[in-house]
């Protein structure tokens, strides 16, 4: 299988730190209870990184599957 127009989205340190802060302080989307506050951490990293990347890409459309 050949993929064309594939871009690697790098995780920025500022995004990682922001998500860690939100998980520790149980700020959305980290509202879990009993040690479950980090549920969705990896999804949040992906989502925030893609949003950051898309904001700098001149109006292109993206689909996250």
N, C-alpha and C positions, 0 to 999 in steps of 0.2 A: 504494500500500500504506500502510495506517495502522497505526502502532504505538501500543499503549496500555501504560501502566505502565512506561515506559522511564526508567531512571535513569542518569545519567552518573556513573561512578565516577572520582573524581579521584585522581591519583597523589600520594601523600604523599612529601614530601622524605625522611623517615626510611626509607621503603621503598626509594626509589631509592638512597640511600647504602648501605643494607644489601646490596642486590644488587650494587652496584659493588664493595664490599668482598669479597663472596663470589666474584665473578668474578676479581678480582685475585689472591686467595689460593687459587683453585681449590678452593673448598668447594662441595659439592653444591648445585645440579646442574651446576656448572661444573668438570668434571674433564677437559676436552679437553687435547690435547697439540699441540705445534708450532703455537702461535698460535691454537688452536681453543678456548681456555678460555672465550670469551664466547659460544659456541654456545648458543642458547636464551635469550639475554638478554631479548629482547622477550617471549617466553612467560612467563618468570619475573616480569617486571614486571606483566603482565596477571594472572597467577595470584595473586601476593602482594596486589595491589590488590583483587581480588575477594574473597579470604579476609578481608582487613581490613574491607572493606565489609560482608560477610556477618556478621561477628562483632558488628556494631553494629546489626543489623536485626531483633531480636526473634524469632529462630527461623524466619524465612522460608526457603524452599528456593530454591536457585539451580541453574541448569543452564548449563554452559559448553560451547558447541559449537565 
